[in-house]
């Protein structure tokens, strides 16, 4: 028999099986054969293929055996994947199969079959689907493609990311792996789930919802507390890496939660998994990403004049050593002098300035206004002293020639100008009042210290009036009492 005749005979045999009165599993095997001999999709309109397709769809909706009904659904979708133009007709024909909740996806041992059922679920929108999809994700062991498809379908049917995480956490609590180390097995399943979730949420435009940080914490801690924490170091490290990266991906794609301390709550739990040994070196990269996220959140709040102590404490959790957390906060304060002084002090020292009572606060407000006036007087005194020093010699020499009687009173006046300037400088020093900027000097403009005169602001401008500032004990610039002018 020639190769062509043999191929035709094989195709005829497969067609007879695909169209015949056989079980969904036998029809599945025949479909696999037809795809292998490249009969499909070219000969998709063959009467036997049409008959087999219709039998598959009938079994998908009405087969009395739950598992075989799922097999028929999976094969209907696989056929539509091969003959793509049939997808709309297949979808419409499968609608009765989704009138009620499907049998558990775990009835299918083949991961590709579970993937195709997940693809079928993605075609429909039913009230029972979110819970069904979440349970299927929790039950999925090794089928990564099926897991990813299920999670994508779950996200698209959830109102918010927080809702999707809560939906996942509930069935995961009921998962009890039958292994020697159920905690390790569950940790690995959670790891694979978070990995798939990260890929899906980056592509999704689902809003964060109410407290996604707490929802993520429940997804990780609830199942492990119910089943047992992982003991294997590799399992703990891999789970923690995915947790850290999940938090990072959430805050970078849902910026509204970047400054929420509960968003990082699960990180503390992960650190406790390693006992007193601290973070393993293998986690340095994802930890560094979260350090950057928290630092940016602190800066964002600081620019609004806000402090968030729980968020700052997350630096202590994320850093292997507390000294590094303090250095990061101090450097943040040093790099951003435009921040409110109370915020900078808090970042620098970790402490909030003591609240003053109303009487003291009122006195300080009045003193602040007086200190601004002292600053203006300091500028005027320096200008007067500079001017008097410049004319002293020539003025006195001229008077000795033309008006000798005025030499003594003029010299006394110039000495008094110098004396007043010195006294004003002493008063300013006692109140820690200083001038920032010299008239005529070109400086880098900071909105904290200067106001722009004119309609052409630039990065560097010329000082027309110095700013009046208060210095701290270490000499660094603190509060701004009166902004200067630049143009």
C-alpha positions in Angstrom: 0.0 0.0 0.0 1.4 3.4 -0.9 2.0 6.2 1.7 -0.9 8.2 0.3 -3.3 5.2 0.5 -2.1 4.5 4.0 -2.6 8.1 5.0 -6.1 8.1 3.5 -7.0 4.9 5.4 -5.7 6.4 8.6 -7.7 9.6 8.1 -10.8 7.6 7.3 -10.4 5.5 10.5 -9.9 8.7 12.6 -12.9 10.3 11.0 -15.1 7.3 11.7 -14.0 7.4 15.4 -14.4 11.2 15.7 -17.9 11.1 14.2 -19.0 7.8 15.8 -21.0 7.0 18.9 -18.0 7.0 21.2 -17.1 8.5 24.6 -15.7 12.0 24.8 -12.3 10.5 25.6 -12.3 8.4 22.4 -13.4 11.4 20.4 -10.5 13.3 22.0 -8.0 10.7 20.8 -9.5 10.8 17.3 -9.2 14.6 17.2 -5.6 14.4 18.3 -4.9 12.0 15.4 -6.7 14.2 12.9 -4.6 17.2 14.0 -1.4 15.1 13.8 -2.0 13.9 10.2 -2.8 17.6 9.3 -6.4 16.7 8.2 -7.5 19.7 10.2 -8.1 22.6 9.8 -7.9 22.2 6.0 -10.8 19.7 5.8 -12.8 21.2 8.6 -16.0 21.1 6.5 -15.9 17.3 6.0 -19.3 15.9 7.1 -17.6 13.6 9.6 -15.8 16.5 11.2 -19.1 18.5 11.5 -20.8 15.4 13.0 -18.0 14.9 15.5 -18.1 18.6 16.5 -21.8 18.5 17.1 -21.5 15.3 19.2 -18.8 17.0 21.3 -21.0 20.0 21.9 -23.9 17.8 22.8 -21.8 15.9 25.4 -20.4 19.2 26.7 -23.9 20.3 27.7 -25.7 17.0 28.5 -23.3 14.2 29.3 -24.4 12.6 32.6 -20.8 12.0 33.8 -19.3 15.1 35.3 -15.7 14.3 34.3 -16.6 13.4 30.7 -18.7 16.5 30.4 -15.6 18.5 31.3 -13.6 16.5 28.7 -16.2 17.3 26.0 -16.0 21.1 26.9 -12.2 21.0 26.8 -12.2 19.2 23.4 -14.8 21.6 22.0 -12.5 24.5 22.8 -9.5 22.6 21.4 -11.3 22.1 18.2 -12.2 25.8 18.1 -8.5 26.6 18.7 -7.6 24.6 15.5 -10.5 25.8 13.4 -10.6 29.3 14.6 -13.5 30.5 12.5 -15.7 28.1 14.5 -15.1 29.9 17.9 -18.3 32.1 17.8 -20.5 29.1 16.9 -18.8 26.8 19.5 -19.2 29.6 22.2 -22.9 29.9 21.5 -23.4 26.1 21.5 -21.6 25.9 24.9 -23.9 28.4 26.6 -26.2 25.7 28.1 -23.2 24.0 29.7 -22.6 27.2 31.7 -26.1 27.7 32.9 -25.1 26.1 36.2 -21.8 25.7 38.0 -19.4 23.3 36.3 -18.0 20.2 38.0 -14.7 20.6 39.8 -11.9 21.2 37.4 -9.7 18.9 39.5 -11.6 16.0 38.0 -9.4 16.4 34.9 -5.9 14.9 35.3 -4.6 16.3 32.1 -3.3 19.9 32.5 -4.1 20.8 28.8 -7.7 19.7 29.3 -7.9 22.0 32.4 -6.4 24.8 30.3 -9.1 24.4 27.7 -11.9 24.4 30.2 -10.3 27.5 31.7 -10.4 29.1 28.2 -14.0 28.1 28.0 -14.7 29.8 31.3 -13.1 33.0 30.0 -15.7 33.2 27.3 -18.7 33.5 29.7 -19.8 35.8 32.5 -21.8 34.0 35.2 -22.4 34.9 38.8 -20.9 31.6 40.0 -17.7 31.9 37.9 -15.5 34.0 40.3 -15.8 31.5 43.1 -15.4 28.6 40.8 -12.3 30.1 39.2 -10.8 30.9 42.6 -11.3 27.3 43.8 -9.8 26.0 40.5 -6.7 28.2 41.1 -6.3 26.9 44.6 -6.7 23.2 43.5 -4.3 23.6 40.5 -1.0 21.9 41.2 1.3 21.8 38.2 -0.6 23.2 35.3 1.0 26.6 34.9 -0.8 27.6 31.7 -4.2 26.6 33.2 -3.4 28.5 36.4 -2.5 31.7 34.4 -5.7 31.4 32.3 -7.8 30.9 35.5 -6.3 33.9 37.2 -6.8 36.1 34.2 -10.4 35.1 34.0 -10.8 35.7 37.7 -9.4 39.2 37.5 -11.6 40.2 34.6 -14.6 39.1 36.6 -13.7 40.9 39.9 -14.7 44.4 40.8 -11.3 45.2 42.4 -7.9 43.6 42.9 -8.7 43.3 46.6 -11.9 41.4 45.8 -9.9 38.9 43.6 -7.3 38.4 46.4 -10.0 37.7 49.0 -11.7 35.3 46.6 -8.4 33.4 46.2 -7.6 33.4 50.0 -10.8 31.6 51.0 -10.4 28.3 49.0 -6.6 28.3 49.7 -7.3 28.0 53.4 -9.1 24.7 52.7 -6.2 23.3 50.6 -4.5 20.4 52.5 -1.7 18.9 50.4 -1.3 15.1 51.1 2.5 15.1 51.3 5.2 14.6 53.9 5.6 18.4 54.3 2.2 20.0 53.6 3.5 23.4 54.6 6.3 23.3 52.0 3.9 22.0 49.3 1.4 24.7 50.0 4.1 27.4 50.0 5.2 26.2 46.6 1.6 26.3 45.3 1.2 29.8 46.6 4.5 30.7 45.0 3.3 29.6 41.6 0.0 31.3 42.1 1.6 34.7 43.0 3.9 34.3 40.0 0.9 33.9 37.6 -1.0 36.7 39.5 1.9 39.1 39.0 1.9 38.6 35.2 -1.9 39.1 35.1 -2.2 42.2 37.3 0.5 44.1 35.4 -1.6 43.7 32.3 -4.9 44.3 34.1 -6.5 47.8 34.6 -8.4 46.5 37.6 -8.4 49.2 40.4 -6.9 48.4 43.8 -10.0 48.4 45.9 -10.3 48.6 49.6 -7.0 47.6 51.4 -5.4 45.2 48.9 -2.5 44.9 51.3 -4.7 43.2 53.9 -6.2 41.0 51.3 -2.7 39.9 50.1 -1.7 39.2 53.7 -4.8 37.0 54.1 -4.0 35.1 50.9 -0.5 34.3 52.2 -0.9 33.9 56.0 -4.3 32.3 56.2 -3.5 29.1 54.3 0.0 28.7 56.0 -1.5 29.3 59.4 -4.1 26.7 58.8 -1.8 24.1 57.2 1.6 24.9 58.7 4.4 27.1 57.8 7.1 25.9 55.4 10.2 24.4 56.9 12.4 24.1 53.8 14.6 27.1 53.3 14.3 27.1 49.5 10.5 27.0 49.8 10.5 29.9 52.2 12.9 31.9 50.1 11.0 31.3 46.8 7.6 32.2 48.4 9.0 35.3 50.0 10.6 36.5 46.7 7.2 36.2 45.0 5.5 38.0 47.9 8.0 40.9 47.7 7.7 41.1 43.9 3.9 41.0 44.1 3.8 43.9 46.6 6.2 45.8 44.3 4.1 45.2 41.2 0.9 46.2 43.0 2.3 49.6 44.2 4.0 50.4 40.9 0.8 49.7 38.9 -1.7 51.0 41.5 0.1 54.1 42.8 -2.8 55.1 45.0 -1.7 52.4 47.6 2.0 53.1 47.5 1.8 55.1 50.8 -0.6 52.7 52.6 1.4 50.9 55.4 -0.9 47.9 55.3 0.3 47.3 51.7 3.6 46.2 53.1 2.1 44.2 56.1 2.8 40.8 54.5 6.5 41.6 54.3 6.8 41.5 58.1 5.2 38.1 58.1 7.7 36.8 55.5 10.6 38.1 57.6 9.4 36.2 60.6 9.5 33.0 58.5 13.3 33.2 58.7 13.4 33.6 62.5 16.2 35.6 63.9 18.5 35.1 61.0 17.1 38.1 59.0 16.8 38.3 55.3 18.7 35.8 53.1 21.1 37.4 50.7 19.2 35.8 47.8 16.4 38.3 48.4 18.5 41.5 48.1 17.1 42.5 44.7 13.4 42.4 45.5 14.0 43.9 48.9 15.8 46.8 47.2 12.9 47.4 44.9 10.6 47.7 47.9 13.0 50.0 49.7 12.8 52.3 46.7 9.0 52.1 46.7 8.7 53.0 50.4 11.3 55.8 50.0 9.3 57.3 47.2 6.1 57.0 49.2 7.7 58.9 52.2 8.9 61.6 49.8 5.4 61.9 48.2 3.9 62.3 51.7 6.6 64.7 52.8 6.0 67.0 49.9 2.4 67.3 51.2 3.7 68.1 54.7 2.7 64.6 56.0 4.4 62.1 58.2 3.6 58.4 58.3 5.4 56.5 61.1 4.2 53.0 60.2 5.4 53.5 56.7 8.8 54.7 57.9 9.0 51.7 60.1 8.7 49.5 57.0 12.3 50.6 56.2 13.4 48.8 59.4 11.5 45.6 58.2 13.0 45.8 54.7 16.6 46.5 55.6 18.7 43.7 56.9 20.2 46.1 59.5 18.3 48.9 61.3 21.3 51.2 60.8 20.8 51.2 57.1 17.1 52.2 57.5 18.1 55.2 59.5 20.7 56.2 56.9 18.2 56.0 54.1 15.8 58.3 56.0 18.5 60.7 56.9 19.7 60.9 53.3 16.2 61.5 52.1 15.9 64.5 54.4 19.3 65.8 53.3 18.6 65.5 49.6 15.3 67.3 49.8 15.6 70.7 51.6 12.3 71.8 50.1 10.4 69.5 52.5 8.6 71.0 55.5 11.1 71.3 58.3 9.0 69.2 60.7 9.1 66.4 58.1 12.8 66.7 57.6 13.5 66.5 61.4 11.2 63.5 61.6 13.1 61.7 58.7 16.4 62.8 60.2 15.8 61.7 63.8 12.8 59.4 63.7 11.1 61.6 66.3 8.3 64.1 65.9 8.7 67.5 67.4 6.9 67.9 70.7 3.6 69.6 70.3 3.4 73.0 72.0 0.4 74.2 74.0 -1.7 77.0 72.5 0.0 79.8 74.6 3.5 78.8 73.6 2.4 78.3 70.0 0.9 81.8 69.9 4.1 83.3 71.4 6.1 81.4 68.8 4.0 82.8 66.0 4.5 86.3 67.2 8.2 85.6 67.7 8.4 84.2 64.1 7.0 87.5 62.8 9.5 89.4 64.9 12.4 87.3 63.7 11.4 88.0 60.1 11.6 91.7 60.9 15.0 91.0 62.5 16.1 89.4 59.3 15.1 92.5 57.3 16.9 94.7 59.8 20.0 92.5 59.5 20.0 93.0 55.7 19.6 96.8 56.1 22.3 97.0 58.8 24.7 95.1 56.6 24.0 97.3 53.7 24.4 100.5 55.9 27.7 99.2 57.4 29.0 98.3 53.9 28.1 101.7 52.6 29.7 103.6 55.6 32.9 101.6 55.4 33.1 102.5 51.7 32.8 106.3 52.2 34.4 106.7 55.6 37.9 107.6 54.3 36.9 109.9 51.5 34.1 111.6 53.5 36.3 112.4 56.5 39.2 113.7 54.3 36.9 116.0 52.4 35.4 117.4 55.6 38.8 118.1 57.1 39.5 120.4 54.2 36.1 122.1 53.6 34.1 121.6 56.9 36.5 120.7 59.8 33.7 121.3 62.3 31.7 118.3 60.9 34.6 115.8 61.1 33.9 114.7 64.7 30.1 114.4 64.5 30.4 112.6 61.1 32.9 110.1 62.5 30.6 109.5 65.5 27.7 108.9 63.2 29.7 106.3 61.1 30.8 104.6 64.3 27.2 104.4 65.5 26.2 102.8 62.2 28.8 100.2 62.6 27.8 99.7 66.3 24.1 99.2 65.3 25.0 96.8 62.6 27.0 94.7 65.1 24.2 94.7 67.6 21.6 93.7 65.0 23.9 90.8 64.0 24.2 89.7 67.6 20.4 89.7 68.0 20.0 87.7 64.8 22.6 85.2 66.0 20.8 84.8 69.3 17.6 84.0 67.5 19.4 81.8 64.9 18.3 84.2 62.2 20.4 84.3 59.0 20.1 85.6 55.5 20.2 83.1 52.6 21.5 84.5 49.3 23.4 87.7 48.4 21.8 90.4 46.2 23.3 90.1 42.7 24.3 86.5 43.2 23.0 83.8 40.8 21.5 80.8 42.7 19.6 77.6 42.0 16.0 78.5 42.7 14.2 76.5 45.4 10.4 77.3 45.9 11.0 76.7 49.6 13.3 79.8 49.9 12.5 82.1 47.0 9.7 83.7 45.1 10.2 84.5 41.4 9.7 88.0 40.2 8.5 88.2 36.6 7.1 85.7 34.2 10.2 83.9 33.1 11.2 81.4 35.8 14.5 79.5 35.3 16.4 76.9 37.2 19.1 79.5 38.1 18.1 83.2 38.8 19.6 86.3 40.4 18.9 87.2 44.0 17.2 90.5 44.5 16.3 90.1 48.2 17.8 87.4 50.5 15.6 84.9 52.2 15.3 85.1 56.0 15.8 81.7 57.6 16.3 80.1 61.0 19.3 77.8 61.4 19.4 74.7 63.5 21.9 73.8 66.2 24.2 72.1 63.7 24.2 75.2 61.4 21.9 73.6 58.8 19.1 75.7 57.4 15.7 75.1 59.1 12.5 77.1 58.9 11.9 79.8 56.3 10.8 83.0 58.0 10.5 85.2 54.9 11.1 84.1 51.4 13.5 86.0 49.3 13.1 87.4 45.8 14.8 86.2 42.6 14.5 87.3 39.0 
